[in-house]
């Protein structure tokens, strides 16, 4: 993925990790990326291999999945 990710939302997972939602571009195509970043020995956050990258074609499917999860948690 491109190093020029546009981070649109971040939230802490725990004191050493955070989740970042971003839009990335690879070979001219946009992707939605949800990734866990970890705090390195240098005190900076670095991307982990733990995450999900989807083409924009599948974004509506992700939205539906989150909506279903929200409904299930609310039950």
C-alpha positions as CSV (number, residue, x, y, z in Angstrom):
1,X,0.0,0.0,0.0
2,X,1.0,3.6,-0.4
3,X,2.7,5.4,2.4
4,X,0.3,8.3,1.6
5,X,-2.6,7.0,3.6
6,X,-5.4,9.5,4.5
7,X,-6.3,8.6,8.1
8,X,-9.9,9.4,8.7
9,X,-10.4,7.9,12.2
10,X,-8.2,6.6,15.0
11,X,-9.1,5.0,18.4
12,X,-7.0,3.3,21.1
13,X,-7.2,-0.5,21.4
14,X,-5.0,-0.6,24.5
15,X,-2.1,1.5,25.8
16,X,0.3,0.0,23.2
17,X,-2.0,-0.3,20.1
18,X,-4.5,1.8,18.2
19,X,-6.8,1.1,15.3
20,X,-6.7,3.4,12.3
21,X,-9.3,3.7,9.5
22,X,-7.8,5.2,6.4
23,X,-8.0,5.5,2.6
24,X,-5.0,4.3,0.6
25,X,-4.1,4.3,-3.0
26,X,-2.3,1.4,-4.7
27,X,-1.6,1.3,-8.4
28,X,-4.1,4.1,-8.9
29,X,-6.9,2.3,-7.1
30,X,-8.5,3.4,-3.8
31,X,-8.8,1.1,-0.8
32,X,-10.3,1.3,2.6
33,X,-7.9,0.1,5.3
34,X,-8.6,-0.8,8.9
35,X,-5.3,-1.6,10.6
36,X,-3.8,-2.1,14.1
37,X,-0.8,0.1,14.8
38,X,1.6,-0.8,17.6
39,X,3.9,1.5,19.6
40,X,7.5,0.7,18.8
41,X,10.6,1.0,21.0
42,X,11.0,4.5,19.5
43,X,7.7,5.6,20.9
44,X,6.1,5.9,17.4
45,X,3.2,3.9,16.1
46,X,3.9,1.5,13.2
47,X,1.5,-0.6,11.1
48,X,1.1,-4.3,12.0
49,X,0.1,-7.1,9.6
50,X,-3.2,-7.3,11.5
51,X,-5.8,-5.5,9.5
52,X,-8.2,-5.5,6.6
53,X,-7.8,-3.8,3.2
54,X,-10.8,-3.7,0.9
55,X,-11.4,-2.1,-2.5
56,X,-14.1,0.5,-2.6
57,X,-16.3,-1.9,-4.5
58,X,-16.7,-3.9,-1.2
59,X,-17.1,-0.9,1.1
60,X,-20.9,-1.2,1.2
61,X,-20.5,-4.8,2.3
62,X,-18.4,-3.7,5.2
63,X,-21.0,-1.1,6.1
64,X,-23.7,-3.8,6.1
65,X,-21.5,-6.1,8.3
66,X,-20.9,-3.3,10.8
67,X,-24.7,-2.6,10.9
68,X,-25.5,-6.3,11.5
69,X,-22.9,-6.4,14.3
70,X,-24.4,-3.3,15.8
71,X,-27.9,-4.8,15.7
72,X,-26.6,-8.1,17.2
73,X,-24.8,-6.3,20.1
74,X,-28.0,-4.3,20.8
75,X,-30.1,-7.4,21.2
